[in-house]
Amino acid sequence: MRSVSTVLFLVVLATAVATGARRWRIPAPPLLVLAGLAVALVPGTPEIHVSPEAISLVVLPPLLYAGAEELSWRELRVVWKPVGVLAVGLVLASAAAVGAVASWLTPLSWPMALVLGSVLASTDPVAVTALGRRLSLPPRVQVLVQAESLFNDATSLVLFRVAVVGAVAVGGASWQSAGGGFLVLAGGGTLIGAAVAWLVSRIRERTEDPVLETVIALLTPYVAYVLAESVHASGITSVVVAGVMLGSVADRLTDAPIRLQLHAVQGTVVFLLESVVFSLIGLTLPGQVAALTDRDRLWPLYALAMALTLMAVRLLWVLPLAAVVQRQAGTPPSWRMPAVLTWAGTRGVVPLAAALAIPVAAEDGTPLAERPLVLVLTTSVVVLTLVVQGFSLARVVERSGIALEPDHTEREEASARCALATAGIRRLDELTELEAVPDAVADRLRRSLQARLEHARDRLEDADPAASADHAYRRLRRDLIAVETAELERLYDARRISDTTRRRLQRSLDLEETRLALAT
């Protein structure tokens, strides 16, 4: 009963804080971490122990799947080379740098320092996705940051497994199998994820039951994760691949009502899981600190050094990569993109789950006395990056000047709405000419489409002050056309004109109104 009440309390706390974050327009993850930390410091708060299996199996799959579904397949194909460089090269460099600094600065032995480096080497997809939703980054930059966080876990997981073997095995680690392990983890996860995506797409194409569709969508990430882990492949990679593939064809698998239902259900699940898991990060830190010994009393300094090391390595790695990408694109080198990519490298749920999975004792039964310090440093770095970088990331993006202006997004959406309404009117005119649609239905549809077209055109014109005179003319003319349409209806109702004349004149007015709406 106590565990149930604790979970309910976490859900209520996390939901309240996340709702407040949305209301105050601040990023939810760092606020949730601070809220959890504040609750944990209240006297009498029970110590919370988090199982790595609970995070890896229950929390991660749906959150990773939701983030992968949001990736643009078109943009991902463009940035796959820099994503590969970051997902492999930067992870290796970060693990080596953190391991070296930790071995030199902290009481950790070299094997446990390397475990810490492998845990903190990769950026966190849950945190990056949650923070990225609030930013107006260009599509390619957004995909680059998000894809890196989703695909770098296979590299980090291989390093972690090899490093843990070195820490707990009496005979040391076997690095000869690291390359093969990476192929099994990443390659096996990719194949299983692709197979799950193919099978699920075939099933959903033949399903029209909203409830069944929702259940299938919710179970998909768990199936992909469990199948991959059962054959010792990367469950994270499997979930990500399945999410990317199904997200690219989601609009063709179901109809509009089911899509709306799926979006609502998945949004609710993601909101609750993200809120609870970020609160847990703050809640677990005080209990972990209490398990430290006197020799670890400088852990805040160690955590700060680890966070600064990660940022420095990331900046040194991203600078030349950004220069190469910008040179290939024909643009002059700039600090803006490297700054955003560096500051977006937050850590979060995945490193915490990996640290919790470190064995308590070595193979010979000797307790791993350094495990508590690794847990504290991991959680502290996660808290530092989420709070410091999370609260300031929007400001960095704004100062960099690469964020899309609201007017740009408004114009793009309004222009697309104009194109959609115009295509609808064009098709309706074709059907009307063929007399394939009843006149009353055609008139009703035309009025609806024209209203949408006028609204979209007004939004475009409002964003362009130079078009104010033309806008005023078209608005006034549309008002006059409305008066003429009303008079035409009055003449017809008074039986002063025939139905043929009414239709002909109404069509003339409709065409003129459409031309006014489309005029530039």
C-alpha positions as CSV (number, residue, x, y, z in Angstrom):
1,M,0.0,0.0,0.0
2,R,2.9,2.4,0.8
3,S,4.4,1.9,-2.7
4,V,1.0,2.6,-4.3
5,S,0.5,5.8,-2.3
6,T,4.1,6.8,-3.2
7,V,3.4,6.4,-6.9
8,L,0.1,8.3,-6.7
9,F,1.9,11.1,-4.8
10,L,4.5,11.3,-7.5
11,V,1.9,11.4,-10.2
12,V,0.0,14.2,-8.5
13,L,3.2,16.2,-7.8
14,A,4.6,15.7,-11.2
15,T,1.3,16.6,-12.9
16,A,0.9,19.8,-10.8
17,V,4.4,20.9,-11.5
18,A,4.3,20.1,-15.2
19,T,1.0,21.9,-15.5
20,G,2.5,24.9,-13.8
21,A,5.5,24.8,-16.1
22,R,3.2,25.0,-19.2
23,R,1.2,27.8,-17.7
24,W,4.4,29.8,-16.9
25,R,5.9,28.9,-20.2
26,I,9.1,27.5,-18.8
27,P,10.7,24.1,-19.5
28,A,9.1,21.3,-17.4
29,P,12.1,18.9,-17.0
30,P,14.3,21.1,-14.9
31,L,11.4,22.4,-12.8
32,L,10.3,18.8,-12.2
33,V,13.8,17.9,-11.1
34,L,13.9,20.8,-8.6
35,A,10.5,20.0,-7.3
36,G,11.6,16.4,-6.7
37,L,14.7,17.5,-4.9
38,A,12.8,20.0,-2.8
39,V,10.4,17.2,-1.7
40,A,13.2,14.8,-0.9
41,L,14.8,17.4,1.4
42,V,11.6,17.8,3.5
43,P,12.2,16.1,6.8
44,G,10.2,12.8,7.1
45,T,10.1,12.2,3.4
46,P,10.7,8.4,2.8
47,E,13.7,7.4,0.9
48,I,12.8,6.3,-2.6
49,H,14.7,3.5,-4.3
50,V,14.2,3.2,-8.1
51,S,14.7,-0.1,-9.9
52,P,16.7,0.1,-13.1
53,E,14.3,-2.5,-14.6
54,A,11.3,-0.2,-13.8
55,I,12.9,2.7,-15.8
56,S,14.3,0.6,-18.6
57,L,11.3,-1.6,-19.2
58,V,8.3,0.6,-18.1
59,V,9.3,4.2,-18.7
60,L,11.9,4.3,-21.5
61,P,10.2,2.4,-24.4
62,P,7.1,4.7,-24.8
63,L,9.1,7.9,-24.3
64,L,11.8,6.9,-26.8
65,Y,9.1,5.7,-29.2
66,A,7.2,9.0,-29.0
67,G,10.4,11.0,-29.6
68,A,11.3,8.8,-32.6
69,E,7.9,9.2,-34.1
70,E,8.4,12.9,-34.2
71,L,11.6,12.6,-36.3
72,S,11.3,13.8,-39.9
73,W,12.5,10.9,-42.1
74,R,13.2,13.4,-44.9
75,E,15.5,15.5,-42.7
76,L,17.0,12.5,-41.0
77,R,18.3,11.2,-44.4
78,V,20.1,14.5,-44.9
79,V,21.9,14.6,-41.5
80,W,22.7,10.9,-41.0
81,K,26.4,11.5,-41.5
82,P,26.9,14.1,-38.8
83,V,24.5,12.1,-36.6
84,G,26.8,9.0,-37.0
85,V,29.9,11.0,-36.1
86,L,28.2,12.3,-33.0
87,A,26.6,9.1,-32.0
88,V,29.9,7.1,-32.2
89,G,32.9,9.4,-32.2
90,L,31.6,11.9,-29.6
91,V,30.4,9.2,-27.3
92,L,33.9,7.5,-27.3
93,A,35.7,10.8,-26.8
94,S,33.3,11.9,-23.9
95,A,33.7,8.5,-22.1
96,A,37.5,8.7,-22.4
97,A,37.7,12.3,-21.2
98,V,35.3,11.8,-18.2
99,G,37.0,8.6,-17.2
100,A,40.4,10.3,-17.3
101,V,39.3,13.3,-15.3
102,A,37.4,11.1,-12.8
103,S,40.4,8.8,-12.3
104,W,42.6,11.8,-11.7
105,L,40.3,14.0,-9.6
106,T,38.1,11.6,-7.6
107,P,38.8,8.6,-5.4
108,L,37.4,6.3,-8.1
109,S,39.7,3.6,-9.5
110,W,40.3,3.6,-13.3
111,P,37.7,0.8,-14.0
112,M,35.0,2.6,-12.1
113,A,36.0,5.9,-13.5
114,L,35.5,4.4,-17.0
115,V,32.1,3.1,-15.9
116,L,31.2,6.6,-14.9
117,G,32.4,7.9,-18.3
118,S,30.4,5.3,-20.2
119,V,27.3,6.2,-18.3
120,L,27.6,9.9,-18.9
121,A,28.9,9.7,-22.5
122,S,25.6,9.9,-24.4
123,T,23.0,12.6,-24.4
124,D,19.6,11.7,-23.2
125,P,16.8,11.3,-25.8
126,V,14.0,11.8,-23.3
127,A,15.4,15.1,-21.9
128,V,16.4,16.4,-25.3
129,T,13.0,15.6,-26.8
130,A,11.2,17.2,-23.9
131,L,13.3,20.4,-24.1
132,G,13.3,20.5,-27.9
133,R,9.5,20.7,-28.1
134,R,9.6,24.2,-26.8
135,L,12.2,25.5,-29.3
136,S,11.7,27.0,-32.7
137,L,14.8,25.4,-34.2
138,P,15.2,24.9,-38.0
139,P,14.0,21.4,-38.9
140,R,17.4,20.1,-39.8
141,V,19.0,21.3,-36.6
142,Q,16.1,19.9,-34.5
143,V,16.5,16.5,-36.2
144,L,20.2,16.5,-35.8
145,V,20.0,17.1,-32.0
146,Q,17.2,14.7,-31.5
147,A,18.5,11.9,-33.7
148,E,21.9,12.1,-32.0
149,S,20.3,11.6,-28.6
150,L,18.3,8.7,-30.0
151,F,21.0,6.8,-31.8
152,N,24.0,7.3,-29.5
153,D,22.8,4.9,-26.8
154,A,24.1,1.8,-28.6
155,T,27.6,3.1,-28.4
156,S,27.3,4.1,-24.8
157,L,25.7,0.8,-23.9
158,V,28.6,-1.2,-25.4
159,L,31.1,0.9,-23.5
160,F,29.1,0.5,-20.3
161,R,28.9,-3.3,-20.6
162,V,32.6,-3.6,-21.2
163,A,33.5,-1.1,-18.5
164,V,31.3,-2.9,-15.9
165,V,33.0,-6.2,-16.8
166,G,36.3,-4.5,-16.1
167,A,35.0,-3.3,-12.7
168,V,33.4,-6.5,-11.4
169,A,35.5,-9.2,-13.1
170,V,38.5,-10.5,-11.3
171,G,40.4,-11.0,-14.6
172,G,39.6,-7.6,-16.1
173,A,37.7,-6.6,-19.2
174,S,37.8,-8.1,-22.7
175,W,38.0,-5.2,-25.1
176,Q,38.5,-7.6,-28.1
177,S,34.8,-8.3,-28.2
178,A,33.7,-4.6,-28.0
179,G,33.4,-4.3,-31.8
180,G,31.4,-7.4,-32.2
181,G,29.3,-6.4,-29.2
182,F,28.5,-3.1,-30.9
183,L,27.4,-4.8,-34.1
184,V,25.2,-7.1,-32.2
185,L,23.6,-4.4,-30.1
186,A,23.1,-1.8,-32.9
187,G,22.7,-4.1,-35.8
188,G,20.4,-6.5,-34.0
189,G,18.4,-3.7,-32.5
190,T,18.0,-2.2,-36.0
191,L,16.8,-5.4,-37.6
192,I,14.3,-6.2,-34.8
193,G,13.0,-2.7,-34.8
194,A,12.5,-2.8,-38.6
195,A,10.8,-6.1,-38.4
196,V,8.4,-5.0,-35.6
197,A,7.6,-1.8,-37.6
198,W,6.8,-3.8,-40.7
199,L,4.6,-6.3,-38.8
200,V,2.8,-3.6,-36.9
201,S,2.1,-1.5,-40.1
202,R,0.6,-4.6,-41.8
203,I,-1.7,-5.2,-38.8
204,R,-2.8,-1.6,-38.5
205,E,-3.5,-1.3,-42.2
206,R,-6.1,-4.1,-41.6
207,T,-7.6,-2.7,-38.4
208,E,-10.4,-0.2,-38.1
209,D,-11.3,-0.6,-34.4
210,P,-10.1,2.5,-32.5
211,V,-9.6,0.6,-29.3
212,L,-7.6,-2.1,-30.9
213,E,-5.5,0.5,-32.8
214,T,-4.8,2.3,-29.5
215,V,-3.7,-0.9,-27.8
216,I,-1.4,-1.9,-30.6
217,A,0.2,1.6,-30.7
218,L,0.8,1.5,-26.9
219,L,2.2,-2.1,-27.0
220,T,4.5,-1.5,-30.0
221,P,7.5,0.1,-28.1
222,Y,7.3,-2.5,-25.4
223,V,7.3,-5.4,-27.9
224,A,10.3,-3.9,-29.8
225,Y,12.2,-3.4,-26.6
226,V,11.5,-6.8,-25.1
227,L,12.3,-8.7,-28.3
228,A,15.6,-7.0,-28.8
229,E,16.7,-7.4,-25.2
230,S,15.7,-11.1,-25.2
231,V,18.4,-11.7,-27.9
232,H,20.9,-9.4,-26.2
233,A,20.5,-6.6,-28.8
234,S,19.8,-3.0,-28.0
235,G,16.2,-2.5,-27.0
236,I,16.7,1.3,-27.2
237,T,17.8,1.1,-30.8
238,S,15.0,-1.3,-31.6
239,V,12.4,1.1,-30.2
240,V,13.9,4.1,-32.0
241,V,14.0,2.3,-35.4
242,A,10.4,1.1,-35.0
243,G,9.3,4.6,-34.0
244,V,11.0,6.3,-36.9
245,M,9.7,3.9,-39.5
246,L,6.1,3.9,-38.2
247,G,6.1,7.6,-37.7
248,S,7.0,8.1,-41.4
249,V,3.9,6.2,-42.5
250,A,1.5,6.9,-39.6
251,D,-0.8,9.1,-41.7
252,R,-1.4,6.2,-44.1
253,L,-2.1,3.5,-41.5
254,T,-5.3,5.0,-39.9
255,D,-8.1,7.4,-40.6
256,A,-8.5,10.8,-39.0
257,P,-10.7,9.9,-35.9
258,I,-8.3,7.1,-34.9
259,R,-5.3,9.4,-35.4
260,L,-6.9,12.0,-33.1
261,Q,-7.6,9.3,-30.4
262,L,-4.0,7.9,-30.7
263,H,-2.5,11.4,-30.4
264,A,-4.6,12.1,-27.3
265,V,-3.8,8.8,-25.6
266,Q,-0.1,8.8,-26.4
267,G,0.2,12.5,-25.4
268,T,-1.3,11.6,-22.0
269,V,1.0,8.7,-21.4
270,V,4.1,10.7,-22.4
271,F,3.1,13.6,-20.2
272,L,2.6,11.4,-17.1
273,L,5.8,9.3,-17.7
274,E,8.0,12.3,-18.4
275,S,6.6,14.2,-15.4
276,V,7.2,11.3,-13.0
277,V,10.6,10.3,-14.2
278,F,12.1,13.8,-14.0
279,S,10.7,14.1,-10.5
280,L,12.3,10.9,-9.6
281,I,15.7,12.2,-10.6
282,G,15.5,14.9,-8.0
283,L,13.9,12.6,-5.4
284,T,16.7,10.0,-5.5
285,L,19.7,12.3,-5.1
286,P,19.5,13.0,-1.3
287,G,19.2,9.3,-0.5
288,Q,22.2,8.5,-2.7
289,V,24.3,11.3,-1.0
290,A,23.5,9.8,2.4
291,A,25.2,6.5,1.3
292,L,28.5,8.2,0.7
293,T,31.5,8.0,2.9
294,D,33.7,10.8,4.3
295,R,36.3,10.4,1.5
296,D,33.6,11.4,-0.9
297,R,32.6,14.6,0.7
298,L,33.9,16.7,-2.3
299,W,31.3,15.1,-4.6
300,P,29.8,18.5,-5.6
301,L,33.2,19.6,-6.9
302,Y,33.6,16.2,-8.7
303,A,30.1,16.5,-10.3
304,L,30.8,20.1,-11.5
305,A,34.1,18.9,-13.0
306,M,32.4,16.0,-14.8
307,A,29.7,18.4,-16.3
308,L,32.3,20.9,-17.4
309,T,34.4,18.1,-19.0
310,L,31.4,16.9,-21.0
311,M,30.6,20.4,-22.2
312,A,34.2,21.1,-23.2
313,V,34.6,17.8,-25.1
314,R,31.3,18.3,-26.8
315,L,32.2,21.8,-27.9
316,L,35.7,20.8,-29.2
317,W,34.0,17.9,-31.1
318,V,31.1,19.9,-32.5
319,L,33.1,23.0,-33.7
320,P,35.1,21.2,-36.5
321,L,32.0,19.1,-37.4
322,A,29.9,22.2,-37.8
323,A,32.5,23.9,-39.9
324,V,32.6,20.9,-42.3
325,V,28.8,20.8,-42.5
326,Q,28.6,24.6,-43.2
327,R,31.3,24.4,-45.8
328,Q,29.5,21.6,-47.6
329,A,26.3,23.7,-47.5
330,G,28.1,26.7,-48.9
331,T,27.6,28.9,-45.8
332,P,30.3,30.8,-43.9
333,P,31.5,29.2,-40.6
334,S,29.5,30.5,-37.6
335,W,29.5,30.0,-33.8
336,R,25.7,29.8,-33.7
337,M,25.1,26.2,-34.6
338,P,28.0,24.8,-32.5
339,A,26.8,26.8,-29.5
340,V,23.2,25.4,-29.8
341,L,24.4,21.8,-30.4
342,T,26.8,22.0,-27.4
343,W,24.2,23.5,-25.0
344,A,21.6,20.9,-26.1
345,G,23.7,18.0,-24.9
346,T,21.7,17.4,-21.7
347,R,21.8,14.1,-19.7
348,G,18.7,12.5,-18.1
349,V,16.9,9.3,-17.7
350,V,19.0,6.9,-19.7
351,P,22.3,7.6,-17.7
352,L,20.4,7.3,-14.5
353,A,19.0,3.9,-15.5
354,A,22.5,2.7,-16.5
355,A,24.0,3.8,-13.2
356,L,21.4,2.0,-11.2
357,A,22.2,-1.2,-13.2
358,I,25.8,-1.3,-11.9
359,P,26.2,-4.5,-9.9
360,V,26.4,-4.2,-6.1
361,A,29.3,-6.6,-5.8
362,A,32.1,-8.0,-7.9
363,E,32.2,-11.6,-9.2
364,D,34.1,-12.7,-6.1
365,G,31.4,-11.3,-3.8
366,T,33.4,-8.2,-2.8
367,P,31.1,-5.2,-2.5
368,L,31.7,-2.4,-5.0
369,A,32.4,0.4,-2.5
370,E,32.7,3.0,-5.3
371,R,29.2,2.3,-6.6
372,P,27.5,5.0,-4.4
373,L,29.8,7.7,-5.6
374,V,29.2,6.8,-9.3
375,L,25.4,7.0,-8.6
376,V,25.7,10.3,-6.9
377,L,28.0,11.8,-9.6
378,T,25.7,10.5,-12.4
379,T,22.5,11.9,-10.7
380,S,24.3,15.2,-9.9
381,V,25.5,15.7,-13.5
382,V,22.0,14.9,-14.7
383,V,20.5,17.5,-12.4
384,L,23.1,20.1,-13.3
385,T,22.6,19.7,-17.1
386,L,18.9,19.6,-16.8
387,V,18.6,22.6,-14.6
388,V,21.4,24.8,-15.9
389,Q,21.1,24.0,-19.6
390,G,17.4,23.3,-19.5
391,F,16.5,26.7,-18.1
392,S,18.9,28.5,-20.4
393,L,18.6,26.6,-23.7
394,A,15.8,28.7,-25.0
395,R,17.9,31.8,-24.3
396,V,20.9,30.4,-26.1
397,V,18.8,29.5,-29.1
398,E,17.3,33.0,-29.1
399,R,20.8,34.7,-28.9
400,S,22.2,32.5,-31.6
401,G,19.7,33.8,-34.1
402,I,19.0,30.4,-35.7
403,A,15.5,30.0,-34.3
404,L,12.6,30.4,-36.7
405,E,10.7,33.6,-36.2
406,P,7.0,33.2,-35.3
407,D,6.1,35.2,-38.5
408,H,8.0,32.6,-40.6
409,T,5.9,29.8,-39.1
410,E,2.7,31.8,-39.4
411,R,3.4,32.6,-43.1
412,E,4.3,29.0,-43.9
413,E,1.1,27.7,-42.3
414,A,-1.1,30.3,-43.8
415,S,0.4,29.7,-47.3
416,A,-0.2,26.0,-46.9
417,R,-3.8,26.6,-45.8
418,C,-4.3,28.7,-48.9
419,A,-3.0,25.9,-51.1
420,L,-5.2,23.3,-49.5
421,A,-8.3,25.4,-49.8
422,T,-7.5,26.3,-53.4
423,A,-7.0,22.7,-54.3
424,G,-10.4,21.9,-52.8
425,I,-12.1,24.7,-54.7
426,R,-10.5,23.6,-57.9
427,R,-11.7,20.0,-57.5
428,L,-15.2,21.2,-56.5
429,D,-15.4,23.3,-59.7
430,E,-14.5,20.3,-61.7
431,L,-17.2,18.2,-60.1
432,T,-19.7,21.0,-60.5
433,E,-19.0,21.3,-64.2
434,L,-19.6,17.5,-64.5
435,E,-22.9,18.0,-62.5
436,A,-21.6,15.2,-60.2
437,V,-22.5,17.1,-57.0
438,P,-26.0,18.5,-56.0
439,D,-26.0,22.3,-56.3
440,A,-27.0,22.9,-52.7
441,V,-24.1,20.7,-51.5
442,A,-21.6,22.3,-53.9
443,D,-22.7,25.8,-52.7
444,R,-22.3,24.9,-49.1
445,L,-18.9,23.3,-49.6
446,R,-17.7,26.3,-51.7
447,R,-18.7,28.8,-49.0
448,S,-16.8,26.8,-46.4
449,L,-13.7,26.5,-48.5
450,Q,-13.8,30.2,-49.5
451,A,-14.1,31.1,-45.8
452,R,-11.0,29.1,-45.0
453,L,-9.2,30.7,-48.0
454,E,-10.1,34.2,-46.9
455,H,-9.0,33.6,-43.4
456,A,-5.6,32.2,-44.5
457,R,-5.1,35.0,-47.0
458,D,-5.9,37.6,-44.2
459,R,-3.2,36.0,-42.1
460,L,-0.7,36.3,-44.9
461,E,-1.6,39.9,-45.6
462,D,-1.4,40.9,-41.9
463,A,2.2,39.7,-41.9
464,D,3.0,42.0,-44.9
465,P,2.4,45.7,-44.1
466,A,3.2,46.7,-47.8
467,A,0.0,44.9,-48.9
468,S,-2.3,47.0,-46.6
469,A,-3.9,49.0,-49.5
470,D,-4.6,45.9,-51.6
471,H,-5.8,44.1,-48.5
472,A,-8.3,47.0,-47.7
473,Y,-9.5,46.9,-51.3
474,R,-10.1,43.1,-51.3
475,R,-11.8,43.2,-47.9
476,L,-14.2,45.9,-49.0
477,R,-14.9,44.2,-52.3
478,R,-15.7,40.9,-50.5
479,D,-18.1,42.9,-48.2
480,L,-19.8,44.2,-51.4
481,I,-20.0,40.7,-52.9
482,A,-21.7,39.5,-49.7
483,V,-24.3,42.3,-50.1
484,E,-24.7,41.3,-53.8
485,T,-25.2,37.7,-52.8
486,A,-27.8,38.6,-50.3
487,E,-29.6,40.7,-52.9
488,L,-29.4,37.8,-55.4
489,E,-31.1,35.5,-52.9
490,R,-33.8,38.2,-52.3
491,L,-34.5,38.5,-56.0
492,Y,-34.8,34.7,-56.3
493,D,-37.1,34.4,-53.3
494,A,-39.3,37.1,-54.8
495,R,-39.5,35.0,-57.9
496,R,-38.1,37.9,-60.0
497,I,-35.4,35.7,-61.5
498,S,-35.2,32.0,-62.5
499,D,-33.1,29.4,-60.9
500,T,-30.8,29.3,-63.9
501,T,-30.1,33.0,-63.7
502,R,-29.5,32.8,-60.0
503,R,-26.9,30.0,-60.4
504,R,-25.1,31.7,-63.2
505,L,-24.8,35.0,-61.3
506,Q,-23.9,33.3,-58.1
507,R,-21.1,31.4,-59.8
508,S,-19.8,34.7,-61.2
509,L,-19.7,36.2,-57.8
510,D,-18.0,33.1,-56.4
511,L,-15.3,33.2,-59.0
512,E,-14.6,36.9,-58.4
513,E,-14.4,36.3,-54.6
514,T,-12.0,33.4,-55.2
515,R,-9.8,35.5,-57.4
516,L,-9.7,38.3,-54.8
517,A,-8.7,35.8,-52.1
518,L,-5.9,34.4,-54.3
519,A,-4.6,37.8,-55.5
520,T,-1.2,38.8,-54.3
